[in-house]
Amino acid sequence: MSGQDTNPLTADTIVDFVGDIFARRGAESYLGERVTMSQHMLQAAQLAEEAGAPEPVIVSALLHDIGHYTNEFPEDALQKGTDNLHEEAGARVLAPFFPAEVIDPIRHHVAAKRYLCATDPDYFGKLSKASVHTLNLQGGPMNTEEVSAFAAEPNLDAILQVRIWDDQGKDPAIITPSFDHYAPMIARVVAAHRNKTS
């Protein structure tokens, strides 16, 4: 299945849909970084898994940049308001199928960079050149009012941790499991969310 299909996404098709994106588009370059998009997202997931994170947080780390592929999303998703801000685009398309523990870190991983730059004096020095460039485009470090508001996010710890794994997942020498390793985990998280909300 690809984004060109007219069938709407469902809980039964979302895993295959995302897997297809990884298979077809994952080898594309990642915004001036030394890794591909799939290497980057798989490294973030691997870091989360190695840290013993709960499955929803691992899935969030894996999918945090899926919004870069907005042209893959079905037309009905675009009609529902998805824009070209990759963090918001990815969160909106995935939100019907995943719990907040997955969606919040995806939606806020760009803001988390701005927050950490404002609150952690050592954080900025760990950013790649590409991340520094995009930080400037994204508004720079948060001001005091923004920091205060962001600190109230209910899944703040997961949001910040996914951001840190995002920053660390840029090593071209790292070998990760494939998407297929994570597909059953994604399916479990989707199924648990569907059971909870149905």
Secondary structure in CASP SS format (residue, H / E / C, confidence):
PFRMAT SS
TARGET T0000
AUTHOR 0000-0000-0000
METHOD secondary structure of the structure
MODEL  1
M C 1.00
S C 1.00
G C 1.00
Q C 1.00
D C 1.00
T C 1.00
N C 1.00
P C 1.00
L C 1.00
T C 1.00
A C 1.00
D C 1.00
T C 1.00
I H 1.00
V H 1.00
D H 1.00
F H 1.00
V H 1.00
G H 1.00
D H 1.00
I H 1.00
F H 1.00
A H 1.00
R H 1.00
R H 1.00
G C 1.00
A C 1.00
E C 1.00
S E 1.00
Y C 1.00
L C 1.00
G C 1.00
E C 1.00
R C 1.00
V C 1.00
T E 1.00
M H 1.00
S H 1.00
Q H 1.00
H H 1.00
M H 1.00
L H 1.00
Q H 1.00
A H 1.00
A H 1.00
Q H 1.00
L H 1.00
A H 1.00
E H 1.00
E H 1.00
A C 1.00
G C 1.00
A C 1.00
P C 1.00
E H 1.00
P H 1.00
V H 1.00
I H 1.00
V H 1.00
S H 1.00
A H 1.00
L H 1.00
L H 1.00
H C 1.00
D C 1.00
I H 1.00
G H 1.00
H H 1.00
Y H 1.00
T H 1.00
N H 1.00
E H 1.00
F C 1.00
P C 1.00
E H 1.00
D H 1.00
A H 1.00
L H 1.00
Q H 1.00
K C 1.00
G C 1.00
T C 1.00
D C 1.00
N C 1.00
L C 1.00
H H 1.00
E H 1.00
E H 1.00
A H 1.00
G H 1.00
A H 1.00
R H 1.00
V H 1.00
L H 1.00
A C 1.00
P C 1.00
F C 1.00
F C 1.00
P C 1.00
A H 1.00
E H 1.00
V H 1.00
I H 1.00
D H 1.00
P H 1.00
I H 1.00
R H 1.00
H H 1.00
H H 1.00
V H 1.00
A H 1.00
A H 1.00
K H 1.00
R H 1.00
Y H 1.00
L H 1.00
C H 1.00
A H 1.00
T H 1.00
D C 1.00
P C 1.00
D C 1.00
Y C 1.00
F H 1.00
G H 1.00
K H 1.00
L C 1.00
S C 1.00
K H 1.00
A H 1.00
S H 1.00
V H 1.00
H H 1.00
T H 1.00
L H 1.00
N H 1.00
L H 1.00
Q C 1.00
G C 1.00
G C 1.00
P C 1.00
M C 1.00
N C 1.00
T H 1.00
E H 1.00
E H 1.00
V H 1.00
S H 1.00
A H 1.00
F H 1.00
A C 1.00
A C 1.00
E C 1.00
P C 1.00
N C 1.00
L H 1.00
D H 1.00
A H 1.00
I H 1.00
L H 1.00
Q H 1.00
V H 1.00
R H 1.00
I H 1.00
W H 1.00
D H 1.00
D H 1.00
Q H 1.00
G C 1.00
K C 1.00
D C 1.00
P C 1.00
A C 1.00
I C 1.00
I C 1.00
T C 1.00
P C 1.00
S C 1.00
F H 1.00
D H 1.00
H H 1.00
Y H 1.00
A H 1.00
P H 1.00
M H 1.00
I H 1.00
A H 1.00
R H 1.00
V H 1.00
V H 1.00
A H 1.00
A H 1.00
H H 1.00
R H 1.00
N H 1.00
K H 1.00
T H 1.00
S C 1.00
END
